[in-house]
Amino acid sequence: ETEFERIQREKNERNETPWAPFESREEWELAKWLATTGLTQTDIGKFLDLKIVSISRPPHNGVKPSFKSSHLFYKKIDSLPGRSAKWMLEVFEAEGDVLGEDGQLKKERVELWKRNTVECVRELMGNAAFRGCIRYKPERQYADPEGKTRIYGNM
């Protein structure tokens, strides 16, 4: 049983809808669109602030999603199952090449967000959506059906 199949089984045992944690298929479709179109968090916030989205009353009968802000939207996205590769934060201080008023090199606090690579690969390999798509050895690719023009790449 893959991680994905386990999650599906547990959702079925809890009688959750396929769209959980979203309230409906329509809200899930909106969330998918917001998450995959390349909008920034600020843009998503502006979208959710639109009256047609935030007010559900005649004459508009707007969308009225259960998430009211981009923060709550991403919190709901993060609650989706199947993310075994958790985000980790490492904070460190980086020294620059510019002198400050005190004559010392300026320093900056830097946040590095990262995930465990092995957990990411395990998650991808266990996801049934990628079954049949993952290759475990190098393969040759060609730009033409005759196999005369080879494509070279890193992945």
Accessible surface in RSA format (square Angstrom, percent):
REM  Atomic radii and reference values for relative SASA: ProtOr
REM  Chains: A
REM  Algorithm: Lee & Richards
REM  Probe-radius: 1.40
REM  Slices: 20
REM RES _ NUM      All-atoms   Total-Side   Main-Chain    Non-polar    All polar
REM                ABS   REL    ABS   REL    ABS   REL    ABS   REL    ABS   REL
RES GLU A   1   142.86  82.0  58.55  44.3  84.31 200.7  36.99  71.5 105.87  86.4
RES THR A   2    37.87  26.9  29.81  30.2   8.06  19.2  37.53  50.4   0.34   0.5
RES GLU A   3    64.44  37.0  56.21  42.5   8.23  19.6  23.11  44.7  41.33  33.7
RES PHE A   4    80.73  40.4  78.85  48.8   1.87   4.9  80.02  48.5   0.70   2.0
RES GLU A   5    65.24  37.5  60.60  45.8   4.64  11.1  29.23  56.5  36.00  29.4
RES ARG A   6    76.82  32.3  76.82  39.2   0.00   0.0  35.29  48.2  41.53  25.2
RES ILE A   7    15.09   8.6  14.85  11.1   0.24   0.6  15.04  10.8   0.05   0.1
RES GLN A   8    77.26  43.2  77.26  56.5   0.00   0.0  17.77  37.8  59.49  45.1
RES ARG A   9    99.16  41.6  94.86  48.4   4.31  10.3  56.89  77.8  42.27  25.6
RES GLU A  10    49.78  28.6  49.19  37.2   0.58   1.4  12.86  24.9  36.91  30.1
RES LYS A  11    17.42   8.5  17.42  10.7   0.00   0.0   8.48   7.6   8.94   9.5
RES ASN A  12   101.62  70.1  88.41  85.4  13.21  31.8  27.32  65.7  74.31  71.8
RES GLU A  13   116.77  67.0  82.96  62.8  33.81  80.5  49.47  95.7  67.30  54.9
RES ARG A  14   133.35  56.0 106.29  54.2  27.07  64.4  69.74  95.3  63.61  38.6
RES ASN A  15   137.86  95.1 106.56 103.0  31.31  75.4  32.41  78.0 105.46 101.9
RES GLU A  16    68.21  39.2  49.03  37.1  19.18  45.7  20.74  40.1  47.47  38.8
RES THR A  17    73.48  52.3  67.85  68.8   5.63  13.4  67.87  91.2   5.61   8.5
RES PRO A  18   101.26  73.8  77.19  70.4  24.07  87.5  84.92  70.1  16.34 101.6
RES TRP A  19    64.78  26.0  64.55  31.2   0.24   0.6  48.46  25.8  16.33  26.5
RES ALA A  20    23.04  21.2  18.36  28.3   4.68  10.6  19.14  27.0   3.90  10.3
RES PRO A  21    46.52  33.9  27.06  24.7  19.46  70.7  35.31  29.2  11.21  69.7
RES PHE A  22     6.78   3.4   1.63   1.0   5.14  13.4   1.80   1.1   4.97  14.2
RES GLU A  23   134.27  77.1  99.68  75.4  34.60  82.4  41.48  80.2  92.79  75.8
RES SER A  24    39.79  33.6  35.76  47.7   4.03   9.3  30.66  65.3   9.12  12.8
RES ARG A  25   129.94  54.6 127.60  65.0   2.34   5.6  29.56  40.4 100.38  60.8
RES GLU A  26   121.81  69.9 115.27  87.2   6.54  15.6  63.00 121.9  58.81  48.0
RES GLU A  27    13.98   8.0  10.41   7.9   3.57   8.5   9.44  18.3   4.54   3.7
RES TRP A  28    83.54  33.5  83.50  40.4   0.04   0.1  60.11  32.0  23.43  38.0
RES GLU A  29    77.23  44.3  71.36  54.0   5.87  14.0  28.81  55.7  48.42  39.5
RES LEU A  30    25.89  14.4  20.51  14.7   5.39  13.5  25.11  17.6   0.78   2.1
RES ALA A  31     1.42   1.3   1.38   2.1   0.04   0.1   1.42   2.0   0.00   0.0
RES LYS A  32   113.02  55.1 105.86  65.0   7.15  17.0  61.66  55.5  51.35  54.7
RES TRP A  33   124.57  50.0 121.05  58.6   3.51   8.3 102.26  54.5  22.31  36.2
RES LEU A  34     1.48   0.8   0.00   0.0   1.48   3.7   0.00   0.0   1.48   4.0
RES ALA A  35    51.83  47.7  20.81  32.1  31.02  70.6  22.87  32.2  28.95  76.7
RES THR A  36    97.74  69.5  62.88  63.8  34.85  83.1  57.67  77.5  40.07  60.6
RES THR A  37    61.53  43.8  26.04  26.4  35.49  84.6  33.35  44.8  28.18  42.6
RES GLY A  38    70.17  86.5   0.00   N/A  70.17  86.5  42.53 116.7  27.64  61.9
RES LEU A  39    58.28  32.5  44.00  31.5  14.28  35.9  45.55  32.0  12.73  34.3
RES THR A  40    77.85  55.4  70.27  71.2   7.58  18.1  75.26 101.1   2.59   3.9
RES GLN A  41    94.82  53.0  88.35  64.6   6.47  15.4  25.58  54.4  69.24  52.5
RES THR A  42    89.51  63.7  78.38  79.5  11.14  26.5  51.27  68.9  38.24  57.8
RES ASP A  43    54.54  38.2  49.72  49.5   4.82  11.4   8.39  19.7  46.15  46.0
RES ILE A  44     0.00   0.0   0.00   0.0   0.00   0.0   0.00   0.0   0.00   0.0
RES GLY A  45    15.41  19.0   0.00   N/A  15.41  19.0  15.17  41.6   0.24   0.5
RES LYS A  46   131.56  64.2 125.50  77.0   6.06  14.4  78.80  70.9  52.76  56.2
RES PHE A  47    47.33  23.7  44.27  27.4   3.06   8.0  47.18  28.6   0.15   0.4
RES LEU A  48     4.81   2.7   0.96   0.7   3.85   9.7   0.96   0.7   3.85  10.4
RES ASP A  49   106.61  74.7  86.52  86.1  20.09  47.5  27.40  64.5  79.21  79.0
RES LEU A  50    92.24  51.4  88.49  63.3   3.75   9.4  92.11  64.7   0.12   0.3
RES LYS A  51   152.44  74.4 146.51  89.9   5.93  14.1  89.63  80.7  62.81  66.9
RES ILE A  52    95.37  54.3  92.23  68.7   3.14   7.6  92.46  66.6   2.91   7.9
RES VAL A  53     2.34   1.5   2.34   2.1   0.00   0.0   2.34   2.0   0.00   0.0
RES SER A  54    45.39  38.4  31.88  42.5  13.51  31.1  30.17  64.3  15.22  21.3
RES ILE A  55    43.75  24.9  41.94  31.2   1.82   4.4  43.74  31.5   0.01   0.0
RES SER A  56    59.47  50.3  31.48  42.0  27.99  64.5   8.11  17.3  51.36  72.0
RES ARG A  57   145.25  61.0 143.96  73.4   1.29   3.1  48.63  66.5  96.62  58.6
RES PRO A  58   104.80  76.4  92.24  84.1  12.56  45.6  92.48  76.4  12.31  76.5
RES PRO A  59   122.40  89.2  91.46  83.4  30.94 112.5  97.62  80.6  24.78 154.0
RES HIS A  60   107.93  59.0  87.71  61.0  20.22  51.7  56.70  58.4  51.23  59.6
RES ASN A  61   103.51  71.4  84.58  81.7  18.94  45.6  25.75  62.0  77.76  75.2
RES GLY A  62    13.41  16.5   0.00   N/A  13.41  16.5   2.77   7.6  10.64  23.8
RES VAL A  63    85.84  56.5  59.27  53.7  26.57  64.0  66.78  58.0  19.06  51.7
RES LYS A  64    99.78  48.7  83.24  51.1  16.54  39.4  51.06  46.0  48.72  51.9
RES PRO A  65     7.08   5.2   4.60   4.2   2.47   9.0   6.87   5.7   0.21   1.3
RES SER A  66    33.56  28.4   8.53  11.4  25.02  57.6  14.66  31.2  18.90  26.5
RES PHE A  67     2.75   1.4   0.66   0.4   2.09   5.4   2.17   1.3   0.58   1.7
RES LYS A  68   111.92  54.6  97.86  60.0  14.06  33.5  89.13  80.2  22.79  24.3
RES SER A  69    42.59  36.0  40.55  54.1   2.03   4.7  38.18  81.3   4.40   6.2
RES SER A  70    15.25  12.9  14.75  19.7   0.49   1.1   0.00   0.0  15.25  21.4
RES HIS A  71   116.38  63.6 114.87  79.8   1.51   3.9  78.64  81.0  37.74  43.9
RES LEU A  72    76.04  42.3  73.19  52.4   2.85   7.2  73.19  51.4   2.85   7.7
RES PHE A  73     0.00   0.0   0.00   0.0   0.00   0.0   0.00   0.0   0.00   0.0
RES TYR A  74    71.97  33.6  71.97  40.9   0.00   0.0  55.93  42.0  16.04  19.8
RES LYS A  75   129.95  63.4 122.10  74.9   7.85  18.7  74.75  67.3  55.20  58.8
RES LYS A  76    43.23  21.1  37.92  23.3   5.31  12.6  29.85  26.9  13.39  14.3
RES ILE A  77    21.90  12.5  21.90  16.3   0.00   0.0  21.90  15.8   0.00   0.0
RES ASP A  78    89.20  62.5  71.06  70.7  18.13  42.9  25.29  59.5  63.90  63.7
RES SER A  79    71.17  60.1  38.44  51.3  32.73  75.4  47.86 101.9  23.31  32.7
RES LEU A  80    50.44  28.1  45.34  32.4   5.11  12.8  45.34  31.8   5.11  13.7
RES PRO A  81    65.13  47.5  38.82  35.4  26.31  95.6  49.03  40.5  16.10 100.0
RES GLY A  82    21.45  26.5   0.00   N/A  21.45  26.5   9.99  27.4  11.46  25.7
RES ARG A  83    82.06  34.5  77.21  39.4   4.85  11.5  16.66  22.8  65.40  39.6
RES SER A  84    50.09  42.3  33.28  44.4  16.81  38.7  37.07  78.9  13.03  18.3
RES ALA A  85     0.58   0.5   0.50   0.8   0.07   0.2   0.50   0.7   0.07   0.2
RES LYS A  86   135.86  66.3 132.09  81.0   3.77   9.0  97.86  88.1  38.00  40.5
RES TRP A  87   137.29  55.1 113.51  54.9  23.78  55.8 102.48  54.6  34.82  56.5
RES MET A  88    84.24  43.6  79.58  52.7   4.66  11.1  46.27  39.3  37.97  50.3
RES LEU A  89    78.17  43.5  44.12  31.6  34.05  85.6  44.27  31.1  33.90  91.2
RES GLU A  90    73.36  42.1  70.08  53.0   3.28   7.8  27.98  54.1  45.38  37.1
RES VAL A  91    64.59  42.5  36.09  32.7  28.50  68.7  36.09  31.4  28.50  77.3
RES PHE A  92    87.13  43.6  77.76  48.2   9.38  24.4  87.13  52.8   0.00   0.0
RES GLU A  93   117.89  67.7  88.73  67.1  29.16  69.4  26.73  51.7  91.17  74.4
RES ALA A  94    39.31  36.1  32.95  50.8   6.36  14.5  38.11  53.7   1.20   3.2
RES GLU A  95   108.77  62.4  75.89  57.4  32.88  78.3  22.32  43.2  86.45  70.6
RES GLY A  96    38.36  47.3   0.00   N/A  38.36  47.3  32.06  88.0   6.31  14.1
RES ASP A  97   131.52  92.1 104.30 103.8  27.22  64.4  42.15  99.2  89.37  89.1
RES VAL A  98    87.92  57.9  84.85  76.8   3.07   7.4  87.92  76.4   0.00   0.0
RES LEU A  99   111.57  62.1  92.26  66.0  19.31  48.5  92.26  64.8  19.31  52.0
RES GLY A 100    17.00  21.0   0.00   N/A  17.00  21.0   8.97  24.6   8.03  18.0
RES GLU A 101   193.31 111.0 147.10 111.3  46.21 110.0  70.35 136.1 122.96 100.4
RES ASP A 102   110.86  77.7  76.14  75.8  34.72  82.1  50.70 119.3  60.16  60.0
RES GLY A 103    44.52  54.9   0.00   N/A  44.52  54.9  27.92  76.6  16.61  37.2
RES GLN A 104   119.70  66.9 117.31  85.7   2.39   5.7  33.61  71.5  86.09  65.3
RES LEU A 105    69.42  38.7  59.90  42.9   9.52  23.9  59.90  42.1   9.52  25.6
RES LYS A 106   119.26  58.2 112.13  68.8   7.13  17.0  65.24  58.7  54.02  57.5
RES LYS A 107   125.35  61.2  91.35  56.0  34.01  81.0  40.75  36.7  84.60  90.1
RES GLU A 108   118.45  68.0 113.89  86.2   4.56  10.9  37.46  72.4  80.99  66.1
RES ARG A 109   155.91  65.5 132.89  67.7  23.02  54.8  61.86  84.5  94.05  57.0
RES VAL A 110    46.03  30.3  42.93  38.9   3.10   7.5  46.03  40.0   0.00   0.0
RES GLU A 111    85.24  48.9  60.63  45.9  24.61  58.6  16.21  31.4  69.03  56.4
RES LEU A 112    79.78  44.4  79.36  56.8   0.42   1.1  79.78  56.0   0.00   0.0
RES TRP A 113   134.11  53.8 115.17  55.7  18.95  44.5 105.82  56.4  28.29  45.9
RES LYS A 114    79.02  38.6  75.37  46.2   3.65   8.7  44.16  39.7  34.86  37.1
RES ARG A 115    68.98  29.0  49.46  25.2  19.53  46.5  11.14  15.2  57.84  35.1
RES ASN A 116    60.18  41.5  53.73  51.9   6.45  15.5   9.31  22.4  50.87  49.2
RES THR A 117   101.92  72.5  95.77  97.1   6.15  14.7  65.56  88.1  36.37  55.0
RES VAL A 118    94.91  62.4  91.95  83.2   2.96   7.1  94.25  81.9   0.66   1.8
RES GLU A 119    56.87  32.6  56.60  42.8   0.27   0.6  11.28  21.8  45.59  37.2
RES CYS A 120    34.57  26.1  32.10  35.8   2.47   5.8  19.39  49.1  15.17  16.4
RES VAL A 121    71.43  47.0  71.43  64.7   0.00   0.0  71.43  62.1   0.00   0.0
RES ARG A 122   151.11  63.4 143.12  73.0   7.99  19.0  66.29  90.6  84.82  51.4
RES GLU A 123    41.51  23.8  37.04  28.0   4.47  10.6  15.50  30.0  26.01  21.2
RES LEU A 124    92.00  51.2  91.76  65.6   0.24   0.6  92.00  64.6   0.00   0.0
RES MET A 125    94.57  49.0  70.83  46.9  23.74  56.5  53.24  45.3  41.33  54.8
RES GLY A 126    15.70  19.4   0.00   N/A  15.70  19.4  15.35  42.1   0.36   0.8
RES ASN A 127    46.09  31.8  42.49  41.1   3.60   8.7   4.24  10.2  41.85  40.5
RES ALA A 128    28.04  25.8  15.41  23.8  12.63  28.7  16.93  23.8  11.10  29.4
RES ALA A 129    78.23  71.9  43.48  67.1  34.76  79.1  56.66  79.8  21.58  57.2
RES PHE A 130    78.42  39.2  78.15  48.4   0.27   0.7  78.27  47.5   0.15   0.4
RES ARG A 131   151.73  63.7 123.49  63.0  28.24  67.2  75.22 102.8  76.51  46.4
RES GLY A 132    66.66  82.2   0.00   N/A  66.66  82.2  40.51 111.2  26.15  58.6
RES CYS A 133    85.47  64.6  62.72  70.0  22.75  53.5  21.27  53.9  64.20  69.2
RES ILE A 134    56.22  32.0  41.42  30.9  14.80  35.7  45.50  32.8  10.73  29.1
RES ARG A 135   143.15  60.1 116.20  59.2  26.95  64.2  46.72  63.8  96.43  58.4
RES TYR A 136   160.99  75.2 121.67  69.2  39.32 102.3 108.29  81.4  52.70  65.0
RES LYS A 137   161.14  78.6 149.29  91.6  11.85  28.2  99.28  89.4  61.86  65.9
RES PRO A 138   132.23  96.4 106.03  96.7  26.20  95.2 118.47  97.8  13.76  85.5
RES GLU A 139    91.59  52.6  61.26  46.3  30.32  72.2  39.61  76.6  51.97  42.4
RES ARG A 140   162.81  68.4 138.42  70.6  24.39  58.1  32.58  44.5 130.23  78.9
RES GLN A 141    91.38  51.1  86.57  63.3   4.81  11.4  23.09  49.2  68.28  51.8
RES TYR A 142    89.82  41.9  62.65  35.6  27.17  70.7  42.54  32.0  47.28  58.3
RES ALA A 143    69.63  64.0  32.42  50.0  37.21  84.6  38.05  53.6  31.59  83.7
RES ASP A 144    32.48  22.8  25.70  25.6   6.78  16.0  23.56  55.5   8.92   8.9
RES PRO A 145   135.86  99.0  92.05  83.9  43.80 159.2 105.59  87.2  30.26 188.1
RES GLU A 146   121.52  69.8  86.70  65.6  34.82  82.9  50.15  97.0  71.37  58.3
RES GLY A 147    31.85  39.3   0.00   N/A  31.85  39.3  12.51  34.3  19.34  43.3
RES LYS A 148   171.06  83.5 135.82  83.3  35.24  83.9  85.05  76.6  86.00  91.6
RES THR A 149    78.16  55.6  74.47  75.5   3.69   8.8  51.60  69.3  26.55  40.1
RES ARG A 150    88.68  37.2  70.10  35.7  18.58  44.2  17.53  24.0  71.15  43.1
RES ILE A 151    85.58  48.7  72.82  54.3  12.76  30.8  76.30  54.9   9.29  25.2
RES TYR A 152   167.48  78.2 137.02  78.0  30.46  79.3 109.18  82.0  58.29  71.9
RES GLY A 153    69.15  85.3   0.00   N/A  69.15  85.3  31.06  85.2  38.08  85.3
RES ASN A 154   153.98 106.2 119.13 115.1  34.84  83.9  31.25  75.2 122.73 118.6
RES MET A 155   221.06 114.5 153.32 101.5  67.74 161.3 161.04 136.9  60.02  79.5
END  Absolute sums over single chains surface
CHAIN  1 A    12534.1      10084.2       2449.9       7012.5       5521.6
END  Absolute sums over all chains
TOTAL         12534.1      10084.2       2449.9       7012.5       5521.6
